[in-house]
Amino acid sequence: MVYIGDSKEDGFLRTVAWKHGSVVLIDQTKLPNKLEYIKFDNYEQVANAIKNMVVRGAPAIGVSAAFGLALAATRSNSRTLEELFAEMYKAYEILRSTRPTAVNLVWALERVMKRAREQNNIVAVKKATLEEALKMSEEDIQNNRQMGINGACLIEEGDVILTHCNAGSLATVGYGTALGVIRAANEAGKHIRVIATETRPVMQGSRLTTFELQHDGIDVSLIPDTAAGYMMSSRKIKRVIVGADRVLRTGHVFNKIGTYQVAAIANLHKIPFHVAAPLSTFDLDSNPSDIVIEERPVEEVVKIAGNRIAPQGIRVFNPAFDLTPPEFISSIITERGVLQPPFEESLKKILS
Amino acid sequence: MVYIGDSKEDGFLRTVAWKHGSVVLIDQTKLPNKLEYIKFDNYEQVANAIKNMVVRGAPAIGVSAAFGLALAATRSNSRTLEELFAEMYKAYEILRSTRPTAVNLVWALERVMKRAREQNNIVAVKKATLEEALKMSEEDIQNNRQMGINGACLIEEGDVILTHCNAGSLATVGYGTALGVIRAANEAGKHIRVIATETRPVMQGSRLTTFELQHDGIDVSLIPDTAAGYMMSSRKIKRVIVGADRVLRTGHVFNKIGTYQVAAIANLHKIPFHVAAPLSTFDLDSNPSDIVIEERPVEEVVKIAGNRIAPQGIRVFNPAFDLTPPEFISSIITERGVLQPPFEESLKKILS
């Protein structure tokens, strides 16, 4: 079922919402050609939407999964608490298994389950589950606005800022992380220009970042991923800002494939490279080698809009993420403040 | 007019040929879905084919332009030598203006014109023009075979070799420069695997390199351009080989957009980075800042196979080439031998 929502209420796109007992998501696979909202009535549909990238971006995935769990709870016909929890754990597992690399997914599901486990009857569990998901949804926007305020100080008047992938409204409930910082700098009256990389293979840059910045009236230009190095070596880029799918305590950042090479070239040219990530994206326990890099389907690379662009039977490597080491990162912008290297120490400070 | 040629005669694809008084080119815009040959009867058609990338790759462009000039001469109805030369200079200008960055184009046209100017009657000019173009066509394959022999020594058993864009049979008359080295190593019995980058926006990697290596039975895998850094940082690449559109006396290399960032990351990880380029690709006179980097049409970036992948009205930067400095280049393979740094000196030696 298709539901055309109102994107004007916030001034930015609202990517994930709870409306009249259902989850409503922008169908990002249709962008930039169509802004279409889809209504979901059960968690299996939400899990499929995450898997098929109808919704993507670590924070947006987290809140979508939380709402998926809320659907599982609120729509359950279970007559006992045990039955309800069994259903919810099944939903938890199915939602958790959709994408392996982003940490927000597990963080969001854990947080909802924790709140649910604190209740002692069916009505209370259903109510608490939905309340927690709604709270996370609102917190996401608030955190993004606060990150925007914190990060906007780093942006200078006239900056030309390269961003990779989409860490915008469309990667969050709304406002965005990296693009939230850009939005906040823009709202503060700074004249900035954004260079968006296409971000093959799924093209979140060409399809989503250009779309949402154009939607908000922020100056944006598109480049192929292959031109990022050239743009930096020819001094056309003043600054890079990206989001993150998982940040380790050491400041190692897992983000969209291609982030590593952009960061390395920025470092070579002494161009500041910032990561904007809410604390829900931090994984304080893992080491770099613990993290599974998701390998996405071959079809993403060999087909575009149904057209084959590579011969039949060609072997493809399609890793969805890569790892950027802390030595290439100038600062990490969070809702509690801007972390400077060494990140392990500055992170301890803001968490204490 | 469409002409289906025989690609089996050489064991590799013959990209540019002169047949029965016409120029025959593989239509590379149709690959990998269709191997189609087009016959050209006048130089304007050849100029359009170069501009629209029916044929591309510096050496292939050079020989195609030479054949274009041969068409202008051999099909001319001029009654005086002056008239014939006027026609040929017009053809020269139109062919020369198709692509600004590759040096082989000017080199090839100059060489044919020089030979023509040495003649003193119409019949001799027509004959000499065609002879020179045919000679260049054969030399191209011989040079590529010799480069292959020279470069194959650099390849080790079991190497996994990353290549960017297409510097293969399809970028030359046949056999290829960078892929010629790979072909020669393969013919020498070395077991190698090739990783081809897609090479946005025109996708010479996914469309052409995979196609021609699959055609020749050489092991090839495809990756998005965004995964090149990840593949190198995770130690999956042993060596990089690319072609060149223009090599300066200092060893500065102009090549397909994206080469610079691959070279920089290879350098970061101490992965040998080789350039394979015949001497016709060398420009001994220019400095890096003299060279015009061609800006290609916006449509290459915002549309794929007629489908829009970016919003209407988005500004695009689409530079076709970038500049790799000599400090990122381990060696330059030519038909006269392998140049080691410092390139200015080693180049002087092989030219003397």
Boltz contact constraints between the chains, C-beta under 6 A:
constraints:
  - contact:
      token1: [A, 32]
      token2: [B, 311]
      max_distance: 6.0
  - contact:
      token1: [A, 200]
      token2: [B, 200]
      max_distance: 6.0
  - contact:
      token1: [A, 200]
      token2: [B, 224]
      max_distance: 6.0
  - contact:
      token1: [A, 200]
      token2: [B, 225]
      max_distance: 6.0
  - contact:
      token1: [A, 200]
      token2: [B, 226]
      max_distance: 6.0
  - contact:
      token1: [A, 201]
      token2: [B, 224]
      max_distance: 6.0
  - contact:
      token1: [A, 203]
      token2: [B, 309]
      max_distance: 6.0
  - contact:
      token1: [A, 206]
      token2: [B, 309]
      max_distance: 6.0
  - contact:
      token1: [A, 206]
      token2: [B, 310]
      max_distance: 6.0
  - contact:
      token1: [A, 210]
      token2: [B, 310]
      max_distance: 6.0
  - contact:
      token1: [A, 210]
      token2: [B, 311]
      max_distance: 6.0
  - contact:
      token1: [A, 210]
      token2: [B, 314]
      max_distance: 6.0
  - contact:
      token1: [A, 211]
      token2: [B, 311]
      max_distance: 6.0
  - contact:
      token1: [A, 214]
      token2: [B, 311]
      max_distance: 6.0
  - contact:
      token1: [A, 221]
      token2: [B, 315]
      max_distance: 6.0
  - contact:
      token1: [A, 221]
      token2: [B, 317]
      max_distance: 6.0
  - contact:
      token1: [A, 222]
      token2: [B, 310]
      max_distance: 6.0
  - contact:
      token1: [A, 222]
      token2: [B, 314]
      max_distance: 6.0
  - contact:
      token1: [A, 222]
      token2: [B, 316]
      max_distance: 6.0
  - contact:
      token1: [A, 223]
      token2: [B, 317]
      max_distance: 6.0
  - contact:
      token1: [A, 224]
      token2: [B, 200]
      max_distance: 6.0
  - contact:
      token1: [A, 224]
      token2: [B, 201]
      max_distance: 6.0
  - contact:
      token1: [A, 224]
      token2: [B, 301]
      max_distance: 6.0
  - contact:
      token1: [A, 225]
      token2: [B, 200]
      max_distance: 6.0
  - contact:
      token1: [A, 225]
      token2: [B, 225]
      max_distance: 6.0
  - contact:
      token1: [A, 225]
      token2: [B, 226]
      max_distance: 6.0
  - contact:
      token1: [A, 226]
      token2: [B, 200]
      max_distance: 6.0
  - contact:
      token1: [A, 226]
      token2: [B, 225]
      max_distance: 6.0
  - contact:
      token1: [A, 226]
      token2: [B, 257]
      max_distance: 6.0
  - contact:
      token1: [A, 226]
      token2: [B, 258]
      max_distance: 6.0
  - contact:
      token1: [A, 227]
      token2: [B, 257]
      max_distance: 6.0
  - contact:
      token1: [A, 227]
      token2: [B, 319]
      max_distance: 6.0
  - contact:
      token1: [A, 229]
      token2: [B, 260]
      max_distance: 6.0
  - contact:
      token1: [A, 229]
      token2: [B, 261]
      max_distance: 6.0
  - contact:
      token1: [A, 230]
      token2: [B, 260]
      max_distance: 6.0
  - contact:
      token1: [A, 230]
      token2: [B, 319]
      max_distance: 6.0
  - contact:
      token1: [A, 230]
      token2: [B, 322]
      max_distance: 6.0
  - contact:
      token1: [A, 257]
      token2: [B, 226]
      max_distance: 6.0
  - contact:
      token1: [A, 257]
      token2: [B, 227]
      max_distance: 6.0
  - contact:
      token1: [A, 258]
      token2: [B, 226]
      max_distance: 6.0
  - contact:
      token1: [A, 260]
      token2: [B, 229]
      max_distance: 6.0
  - contact:
      token1: [A, 260]
      token2: [B, 230]
      max_distance: 6.0
  - contact:
      token1: [A, 261]
      token2: [B, 229]
      max_distance: 6.0
  - contact:
      token1: [A, 261]
      token2: [B, 261]
      max_distance: 6.0
  - contact:
      token1: [A, 261]
      token2: [B, 265]
      max_distance: 6.0
  - contact:
      token1: [A, 264]
      token2: [B, 265]
      max_distance: 6.0
  - contact:
      token1: [A, 264]
      token2: [B, 268]
      max_distance: 6.0
  - contact:
      token1: [A, 265]
      token2: [B, 261]
      max_distance: 6.0
  - contact:
      token1: [A, 265]
      token2: [B, 264]
      max_distance: 6.0
  - contact:
      token1: [A, 268]
      token2: [B, 264]
      max_distance: 6.0
  - contact:
      token1: [A, 301]
      token2: [B, 224]
      max_distance: 6.0
  - contact:
      token1: [A, 304]
      token2: [B, 304]
      max_distance: 6.0
  - contact:
      token1: [A, 305]
      token2: [B, 307]
      max_distance: 6.0
  - contact:
      token1: [A, 307]
      token2: [B, 305]
      max_distance: 6.0
  - contact:
      token1: [A, 309]
      token2: [B, 203]
      max_distance: 6.0
  - contact:
      token1: [A, 309]
      token2: [B, 206]
      max_distance: 6.0
  - contact:
      token1: [A, 310]
      token2: [B, 206]
      max_distance: 6.0
  - contact:
      token1: [A, 310]
      token2: [B, 210]
      max_distance: 6.0
  - contact:
      token1: [A, 310]
      token2: [B, 222]
      max_distance: 6.0
  - contact:
      token1: [A, 311]
      token2: [B, 32]
      max_distance: 6.0
  - contact:
      token1: [A, 311]
      token2: [B, 210]
      max_distance: 6.0
  - contact:
      token1: [A, 311]
      token2: [B, 211]
      max_distance: 6.0
  - contact:
      token1: [A, 311]
      token2: [B, 214]
      max_distance: 6.0
  - contact:
      token1: [A, 314]
      token2: [B, 210]
      max_distance: 6.0
  - contact:
      token1: [A, 314]
      token2: [B, 222]
      max_distance: 6.0
  - contact:
      token1: [A, 315]
      token2: [B, 221]
      max_distance: 6.0
  - contact:
      token1: [A, 316]
      token2: [B, 222]
      max_distance: 6.0
  - contact:
      token1: [A, 317]
      token2: [B, 223]
      max_distance: 6.0
  - contact:
      token1: [A, 319]
      token2: [B, 227]
      max_distance: 6.0
  - contact:
      token1: [A, 319]
      token2: [B, 230]
      max_distance: 6.0
  - contact:
      token1: [A, 322]
      token2: [B, 230]
      max_distance: 6.0
